[in-house]
Amino acid sequence: MELNCPLHPFPNLETERIVLRQTTPEDVIAVFAIYADPNVTQSHNLDTFTHIDQAITVIEQRAKGFESGQGIRWGIALKSNNQLIGSCGFTWHPSEAGAEIGYELSSQFWRQGFMYTRCL
């Protein structure tokens, strides 16, 4: 079962400080840095990254998941300079009739109100 929702092209969302956008291959270093931090991965379903290829795989899997209708994962980027600082989104699990919602944020941006930000 696919997510039956017209989300093509990939939707971007903006707030005063951040842009939620698709993660691209140009973000590989930022994705690696986020997941190479054990403070970030301690509560995540991924092991702490040790190699850049792991970041490439995550970016590719997220694009495939969106294209197949299995979910969406936005990259969280600073509006001021487009720096990727995390991601958020959901994955549809039709066999379980449910979905998984998740996020992570680079630890250098913790406690600055980014995850509290609302898109209005």
N, CA, C and O atoms as a DFTB+ gen file, in Angstrom:
480 C
 N C O
     1  1       0.838      -1.181       0.000
     2  2       0.000       0.000       0.000
     3  2       0.878       1.239       0.000
     4  3       1.846       1.329       0.755
     5  1       0.533       2.187      -0.850
     6  2       1.282       3.437      -0.925
     7  2       0.524       4.551      -0.236
     8  3      -0.696       4.490      -0.084
     9  1       1.237       5.538       0.166
    10  2       0.635       6.748       0.698
    11  2      -0.071       7.438      -0.453
    12  3       0.581       7.838      -1.417
    13  1      -1.362       7.586      -0.383
    14  2      -2.129       8.200      -1.453
    15  2      -2.286       9.686      -1.170
    16  3      -3.320      10.140      -0.679
    17  1      -1.246      10.422      -1.488
    18  2      -1.238      11.845      -1.182
    19  2      -0.451      12.560      -2.278
    20  3       0.689      12.189      -2.559
    21  1      -1.040      13.575      -2.896
    22  2      -0.370      14.256      -4.018
    23  2       0.748      15.195      -3.545
    24  3       0.542      16.403      -3.428
    25  1       1.911      14.641      -3.278
    26  2       3.043      15.445      -2.802
    27  2       4.140      15.552      -3.853
    28  3       5.324      15.516      -3.516
    29  1       3.767      15.681      -5.100
    30  2       4.774      15.833      -6.143
    31  2       4.585      17.173      -6.802
    32  3       3.450      17.490      -7.156
    33  1       5.585      17.975      -6.994
    34  2       6.961      17.723      -6.593
    35  2       7.119      17.810      -5.076
    36  3       6.184      18.154      -4.352
    37  1       8.314      17.493      -4.624
    38  2       8.611      17.504      -3.196
    39  2       8.253      18.872      -2.614
    40  3       8.726      19.897      -3.105
    41  1       7.428      18.892      -1.580
    42  2       6.993      20.191      -1.026
    43  2       8.026      20.815      -0.092
    44  3       8.548      20.147       0.800
    45  1       8.314      22.078      -0.299
    46  2       9.165      22.833       0.616
    47  2       8.273      23.639       1.549
    48  3       7.241      24.168       1.136
    49  1       8.676      23.726       2.799
    50  2       7.960      24.518       3.795
    51  2       8.953      25.491       4.412
    52  3      10.124      25.155       4.588
    53  1       8.495      26.690       4.739
    54  2       9.393      27.702       5.297
    55  2       8.813      28.315       6.557
    56  3       7.602      28.491       6.683
    57  1       9.695      28.633       7.478
    58  2       9.355      29.436       8.645
    59  2      10.299      30.633       8.636
    60  3      11.039      30.840       7.674
    61  1      10.270      31.399       9.680
    62  2      11.134      32.570       9.749
    63  2      12.619      32.196       9.716
    64  3      13.432      32.921       9.143
    65  1      12.975      31.044      10.345
    66  2      14.395      30.677      10.465
    67  2      14.825      29.457       9.673
    68  3      16.016      29.283       9.415
    69  1      13.891      28.612       9.285
    70  2      14.280      27.357       8.622
    71  2      13.475      27.110       7.344
    72  3      12.398      27.667       7.128
    73  1      14.057      26.246       6.512
    74  2      13.387      25.734       5.317
    75  2      13.380      24.216       5.454
    76  3      14.411      23.599       5.722
    77  1      12.210      23.627       5.269
    78  2      12.111      22.169       5.193
    79  2      12.123      21.834       3.715
    80  3      11.244      22.257       2.965
    81  1      13.129      21.069       3.301
    82  2      13.334      20.788       1.878
    83  2      13.880      19.385       1.698
    84  3      14.272      18.728       2.663
    85  1      13.900      18.940       0.467
    86  2      14.444      17.618       0.192
    87  2      15.955      17.624       0.400
    88  3      16.649      18.563       0.012
    89  1      16.439      16.571       1.014
    90  2      17.884      16.395       1.177
    91  2      18.456      15.941      -0.163
    92  3      17.873      15.084      -0.826
    93  1      19.583      16.505      -0.562
    94  2      20.190      16.202      -1.859
    95  2      21.605      15.664      -1.668
    96  3      22.159      15.749      -0.572
    97  1      22.189      15.114      -2.726
    98  2      23.580      14.646      -2.615
    99  2      24.553      15.735      -2.165
   100  3      25.593      15.421      -1.584
   101  1      24.242      16.997      -2.417
   102  2      25.104      18.091      -1.975
   103  2      25.137      18.214      -0.454
   104  3      26.015      18.881       0.095
   105  1      24.186      17.574       0.231
   106  2      24.109      17.621       1.692
   107  2      24.868      16.487       2.373
   108  3      24.788      16.344       3.593
   109  1      25.595      15.688       1.621
   110  2      26.187      14.473       2.172
   111  2      27.111      14.745       3.365
   112  3      27.086      13.995       4.340
   113  1      27.903      15.775       3.306
   114  2      28.819      16.062       4.420
   115  2      28.035      16.445       5.671
   116  3      28.374      16.017       6.775
   117  1      26.990      17.249       5.499
   118  2      26.165      17.638       6.649
   119  2      25.425      16.436       7.231
   120  3      25.353      16.289       8.451
   121  1      24.874      15.573       6.369
   122  2      24.189      14.368       6.852
   123  2      25.165      13.489       7.627
   124  3      24.841      12.982       8.701
   125  1      26.347      13.317       7.079
   126  2      27.350      12.518       7.781
   127  2      27.681      13.128       9.146
   128  3      27.736      12.411      10.145
   129  1      27.899      14.430       9.195
   130  2      28.259      15.083      10.458
   131  2      27.160      14.916      11.508
   132  3      27.454      14.689      12.682
   133  1      25.914      15.024      11.099
   134  2      24.800      14.871      12.034
   135  2      24.781      13.465      12.618
   136  3      24.702      13.296      13.835
   137  1      24.854      12.456      11.753
   138  2      24.758      11.058      12.209
   139  2      26.069      10.498      12.765
   140  3      26.071       9.414      13.347
   141  1      27.165      11.205      12.599
   142  2      28.432      10.777      13.198
   143  2      28.527      11.200      14.657
   144  3      29.468      10.832      15.359
   145  1      27.554      11.970      15.105
   146  2      27.520      12.458      16.478
   147  2      26.752      11.467      17.359
   148  3      25.542      11.320      17.190
   149  1      27.419      10.790      18.288
   150  2      26.728       9.814      19.138
   151  2      25.633      10.428      20.010
   152  3      24.721       9.723      20.442
   153  1      25.712      11.730      20.272
   154  2      24.634      12.389      21.013
   155  2      23.340      12.389      20.205
   156  3      22.250      12.301      20.771
   157  1      23.460      12.487      18.890
   158  2      22.289      12.476      18.010
   159  2      21.758      11.051      17.848
   160  3      20.548      10.830      17.902
   161  1      22.640      10.104      17.653
   162  2      22.193       8.740      17.329
   163  2      21.817       7.900      18.547
   164  3      21.294       6.798      18.381
   165  1      22.061       8.377      19.748
   166  2      21.750       7.567      20.931
   167  2      20.269       7.225      21.029
   168  3      19.915       6.188      21.591
   169  1      19.400       8.073      20.494
   170  2      17.965       7.817      20.539
   171  2      17.393       7.626      19.140
   172  3      16.217       7.903      18.901
   173  1      18.214       7.158      18.231
   174  2      17.812       7.011      16.832
   175  2      17.876       5.545      16.427
   176  3      18.516       4.731      17.093
   177  1      17.203       5.222      15.325
   178  2      17.225       3.845      14.844
   179  2      18.398       3.563      13.906
   180  3      18.430       2.514      13.263
   181  1      19.350       4.471      13.821
   182  2      20.564       4.264      13.036
   183  2      21.770       4.250      13.966
   184  3      21.807       4.955      14.974
   185  1      22.752       3.434      13.607
   186  2      24.007       3.456      14.359
   187  2      24.774       4.729      14.012
   188  3      24.554       5.330      12.961
   189  1      25.664       5.126      14.895
   190  2      26.513       6.284      14.647
   191  2      27.339       6.035      13.384
   192  3      27.974       4.989      13.246
   193  1      27.326       6.991      12.476
   194  2      28.025       6.829      11.204
   195  2      29.537       6.886      11.407
   196  3      30.053       7.645      12.227
   197  1      30.218       6.060      10.636
   198  2      31.677       6.048      10.643
   199  2      32.253       6.256       9.243
   200  3      33.465       6.401       9.086
   201  1      31.387       6.270       8.224
   202  2      31.862       6.408       6.853
   203  2      30.864       7.211       6.032
   204  3      29.654       7.069       6.209
   205  1      31.360       8.043       5.147
   206  2      30.532       8.919       4.318
   207  2      29.529       8.140       3.473
   208  3      28.455       8.659       3.168
   209  1      29.856       6.900       3.087
   210  2      28.933       6.093       2.284
   211  2      27.601       5.861       3.002
   212  3      26.568       5.696       2.352
   213  1      27.620       5.850       4.320
   214  2      26.379       5.688       5.076
   215  2      25.453       6.882       4.851
   216  3      24.237       6.717       4.764
   217  1      26.012       8.056       4.759
   218  2      25.218       9.260       4.503
   219  2      24.646       9.241       3.085
   220  3      23.498       9.627       2.867
   221  1      25.445       8.794       2.138
   222  2      24.974       8.678       0.756
   223  2      23.783       7.728       0.697
   224  3      22.789       8.015       0.030
   225  1      23.880       6.605       1.389
   226  2      22.791       5.617       1.414
   227  2      21.521       6.202       2.009
   228  3      20.433       5.986       1.473
   229  1      21.638       6.937       3.103
   230  2      20.462       7.545       3.742
   231  2      19.787       8.526       2.780
   232  3      18.563       8.511       2.651
   233  1      20.548       9.359       2.118
   234  2      19.977      10.324       1.174
   235  2      19.248       9.594       0.048
   236  3      18.142       9.982      -0.329
   237  1      19.857       8.546      -0.486
   238  2      19.237       7.767      -1.566
   239  2      17.964       7.077      -1.090
   240  3      16.962       7.073      -1.804
   241  1      17.991       6.489       0.116
   242  2      16.814       5.800       0.647
   243  2      15.655       6.767       0.870
   244  3      14.502       6.420       0.616
   245  1      15.946       7.950       1.331
   246  2      14.884       8.944       1.551
   247  2      14.249       9.362       0.237
   248  3      13.030       9.512       0.161
   249  1      15.059       9.554      -0.804
   250  2      14.513       9.914      -2.117
   251  2      13.638       8.786      -2.660
   252  3      12.557       9.044      -3.191
   253  1      14.091       7.544      -2.534
   254  2      13.300       6.397      -2.997
   255  2      12.008       6.255      -2.206
   256  3      10.963       5.942      -2.776
   257  1      12.068       6.481      -0.906
   258  2      10.869       6.402      -0.073
   259  2       9.825       7.423      -0.485
   260  3       8.631       7.125      -0.498
   261  1      10.266       8.618      -0.819
   262  2       9.336       9.651      -1.274
   263  2       8.748       9.282      -2.625
   264  3       7.534       9.344      -2.817
   265  1       9.607       8.899      -3.558
   266  2       9.150       8.564      -4.907
   267  2       8.185       7.383      -4.915
   268  3       7.281       7.324      -5.747
   269  1       8.374       6.450      -3.998
   270  2       7.507       5.261      -3.952
   271  2       6.240       5.496      -3.117
   272  3       5.379       4.619      -3.044
   273  1       6.123       6.665      -2.493
   274  2       4.949       6.964      -1.687
   275  2       4.974       6.332      -0.309
   276  3       3.933       6.219       0.337
   277  1       6.159       5.914       0.155
   278  2       6.262       5.260       1.457
   279  2       6.454       6.253       2.602
   280  3       6.403       5.870       3.771
   281  1       6.670       7.515       2.274
   282  2       6.864       8.509       3.319
   283  2       7.566       9.728       2.784
   284  3       7.802       9.858       1.583
   285  1       7.896      10.619       3.691
   286  2       8.601      11.843       3.311
   287  2       9.520      12.241       4.460
   288  3       9.168      12.129       5.635
   289  1      10.694      12.704       4.090
   290  2      11.662      13.163       5.085
   291  2      12.207      14.497       4.596
   292  3      12.901      14.570       3.582
   293  1      11.882      15.545       5.335
   294  2      12.383      16.866       4.991
   295  2      13.747      17.084       5.626
   296  3      13.968      16.708       6.777
   297  1      14.652      17.683       4.888
   298  2      15.871      18.188       5.481
   299  2      15.530      19.508       6.148
   300  3      14.783      20.312       5.591
   301  1      16.069      19.736       7.335
   302  2      15.871      21.001       8.042
   303  2      17.102      21.848       7.751
   304  3      18.213      21.499       8.151
   305  1      16.904      22.956       7.057
   306  2      18.022      23.817       6.675
   307  2      17.810      25.223       7.222
   308  3      16.683      25.714       7.296
   309  1      18.903      25.854       7.598
   310  2      18.825      27.246       8.027
   311  2      18.435      28.111       6.827
   312  3      19.017      27.990       5.749
   313  1      17.471      28.961       7.023
   314  2      17.017      29.826       5.934
   315  2      18.110      30.814       5.524
   316  3      18.199      31.195       4.356
   317  1      18.926      31.219       6.466
   318  2      19.946      32.237       6.195
   319  2      21.044      31.770       5.239
   320  3      21.587      32.574       4.481
   321  1      21.378      30.464       5.271
   322  2      22.489      29.997       4.434
   323  2      22.297      28.600       3.831
   324  3      23.215      28.058       3.215
   325  1      21.108      28.022       4.008
   326  2      20.749      26.707       3.470
   327  2      21.543      25.558       4.095
   328  3      21.552      24.456       3.545
   329  1      22.206      25.787       5.223
   330  2      22.962      24.735       5.904
   331  2      21.993      23.704       6.480
   332  3      21.075      24.058       7.219
   333  1      22.195      22.442       6.146
   334  2      21.378      21.364       6.678
   335  2      21.755      21.111       8.132
   336  3      22.926      20.913       8.454
   337  1      20.740      21.120       9.014
   338  2      21.006      20.923      10.444
   339  2      20.230      19.737      11.023
   340  3      20.355      19.439      12.211
   341  1      19.442      19.069      10.207
   342  2      18.677      17.919      10.697
   343  2      17.655      17.486       9.684
   344  3      17.709      17.881       8.519
   345  1      16.707      16.659      10.137
   346  2      15.612      16.239       9.270
   347  2      14.412      15.846      10.115
   348  3      14.525      15.597      11.315
   349  1      13.263      15.796       9.459
   350  2      12.040      15.356      10.117
   351  2      11.109      14.780       9.060
   352  3      11.203      15.123       7.881
   353  1      10.215      13.908       9.491
   354  2       9.277      13.346       8.536
   355  2       8.589      12.113       9.068
   356  3       8.572      11.858      10.272
   357  1       8.020      11.349       8.148
   358  2       7.336      10.133       8.549
   359  2       7.487       9.060       7.483
   360  3       7.748       9.346       6.315
   361  1       7.316       7.831       7.914
   362  2       7.314       6.666       7.037
   363  2       6.024       5.905       7.290
   364  3       5.667       5.633       8.437
   365  1       5.341       5.571       6.236
   366  2       4.098       4.827       6.293
   367  2       4.405       3.333       6.401
   368  3       5.216       2.809       5.637
   369  1       3.756       2.646       7.350
   370  2       3.919       1.200       7.532
   371  2       2.565       0.525       7.318
   372  3       1.851       0.250       8.283
   373  1       2.205       0.256       6.056
   374  2       0.871      -0.289       5.776
   375  2       0.618      -1.654       6.402
   376  3      -0.519      -1.956       6.763
   377  1       1.641      -2.483       6.539
   378  2       1.444      -3.809       7.133
   379  2       1.047      -3.701       8.601
   380  3       0.439      -4.615       9.158
   381  1       1.394      -2.585       9.218
   382  2       1.053      -2.355      10.617
   383  2      -0.077      -1.336      10.765
   384  3      -0.458      -0.978      11.880
   385  1      -0.610      -0.871       9.628
   386  2      -1.652       0.159       9.606
   387  2      -1.248       1.361      10.460
   388  3      -2.033       1.868      11.262
   389  1      -0.019       1.798      10.269
   390  2       0.467       2.921      11.050
   391  2       1.590       3.647      10.341
   392  3       1.921       3.351       9.192
   393  1       2.162       4.588      11.037
   394  2       3.268       5.371      10.504
   395  2       4.258       5.661      11.620
   396  3       3.917       5.623      12.803
   397  1       5.472       5.945      11.227
   398  2       6.523       6.319      12.184
   399  2       6.920       7.764      11.913
   400  3       7.245       8.122      10.781
   401  1       6.893       8.575      12.933
   402  2       7.294       9.971      12.826
   403  2       8.644      10.116      13.519
   404  3       8.842       9.585      14.612
   405  1       9.559      10.822      12.897
   406  2      10.871      10.966      13.512
   407  2      11.561      12.255      13.121
   408  3      11.153      12.954      12.194
   409  1      12.604      12.542      13.846
   410  2      13.411      13.730      13.561
   411  2      14.774      13.556      14.204
   412  3      14.958      12.726      15.095
   413  1      15.709      14.341      13.746
   414  2      16.992      14.509      14.429
   415  2      17.507      15.896      14.091
   416  3      17.200      16.469      13.046
   417  1      18.289      16.401      15.001
   418  2      18.843      17.737      14.858
   419  2      20.293      17.696      15.310
   420  3      20.616      17.102      16.339
   421  1      21.157      18.325      14.542
   422  2      22.559      18.439      14.929
   423  2      22.643      18.971      16.353
   424  3      21.978      19.950      16.690
   425  1      23.452      18.337      17.186
   426  2      23.505      18.728      18.601
   427  2      23.958      20.176      18.803
   428  3      23.640      20.768      19.835
   429  1      24.680      20.753      17.865
   430  2      25.089      22.151      18.021
   431  2      23.903      23.109      17.908
   432  3      24.035      24.294      18.215
   433  1      22.733      22.601      17.465
   434  2      21.541      23.436      17.343
   435  2      20.469      23.086      18.371
   436  3      19.361      23.619      18.320
   437  1      20.792      22.200      19.296
   438  2      19.842      21.857      20.354
   439  2      19.579      23.083      21.235
   440  3      20.417      23.977      21.351
   441  1      18.415      23.098      21.837
   442  2      17.987      24.122      22.792
   443  2      18.003      25.553      22.217
   444  3      18.257      26.529      22.923
   445  1      17.721      25.631      20.908
   446  2      17.628      26.947      20.270
   447  2      16.240      27.179      19.661
   448  3      16.033      28.146      18.928
   449  1      15.298      26.291      19.968
   450  2      13.921      26.459      19.536
   451  2      13.604      25.987      18.136
   452  3      12.500      26.230      17.650
   453  1      14.536      25.317      17.465
   454  2      14.274      24.883      16.091
   455  2      13.181      23.816      16.000
   456  3      12.356      23.864      15.087
   457  1      13.158      22.877      16.907
   458  2      12.155      21.820      16.836
   459  2      10.803      22.292      17.336
   460  3       9.793      21.635      17.086
   461  1      10.763      23.385      18.019
   462  2       9.520      23.958      18.494
   463  2       8.843      24.805      17.406
   464  3       7.640      25.056      17.469
   465  1       9.605      25.231      16.434
   466  2       9.105      26.109      15.376
   467  2       7.893      25.489      14.689
   468  3       7.870      24.296      14.386
   469  1       6.902      26.315      14.456
   470  2       5.702      25.864      13.760
   471  2       5.647      26.496      12.388
   472  3       6.098      27.624      12.184
   473  1       5.085      25.751      11.447
   474  2       4.843      26.283      10.103
   475  2       3.410      26.789      10.071
   476  3       2.472      25.993      10.037
   477  1       3.236      28.075      10.081
   478  2       1.897      28.673      10.046
   479  2       1.708      29.501       8.799
   480  3       0.641      30.080       8.599
